[in-house]
Amino acid sequence: MPDETGGAPTRYPLSMRLLHWLRAILIIGMIWSGWFMTGLPDEATAKFAVFYPNHKQFGVLVWLLALVHLGLRYQYRRHLPHPPVGLRPWERVLSHVVHRAIMVLTLLTPLLGYAMSASFTQSDGVPFFGMGQVPELLPKNDKAFALFDTLHGWSAYTLAALVVLHVAGALKHRLHDRGGDTDVLARMV
């Protein structure tokens, strides 16, 4: 939505704002559930009956929503708010890098999780909300599984760190720069 003077938009379109908050909730939930479920003992019934299947299907959902986000971003590319003029050069670069890295990791982390599950010889597949199993396109190979497991973990922890940095930046601009053009939280609410 353009500002009152007809200049650059001051907020993201509603569909992008809603998607941003939905993805934020899902990603934080996925990071928490991944951390929690891997800490459960294998004897805990909920580990393999509840946590793993739900982690997998919500991972597929996060990946699909990342694709929707890219589509909306492309559709609205001429109608998105510009970076605030008041940002210091290093803040502008950091913001750009963090946003792009979050986007890449919301695509990559679920794919690595899928590769993990698909290559594991004892996998029970990747369910998707009652619509059956996502086809397993990789050969069963426990060495590949170990690699994907490591990469999935590292990408998830990196994504968690970037989310913390993103939230810290938004709060810094909200609390320290309140009212200035770098107070970007209003763009997403």
Secondary structure, 3 states (H helix, E strand, C coil): CECCCCCCECCCCHHHHHHHHHHHHHHHHHHHHHHHHHHCCCCCHHHHHHHHHHHHHHHHHHHHHHHHHHHHHHHCHHHCCCCCCCCCHHHHHHHHHHHHHHHHHHHHHHHHHHHHHHHCCCCCCEECCCCCEECCCCCCCHHHHHHHHHHHHHHHHHHHHHHHHHHHHHHHHHHCCCCCCCCHHHHHC
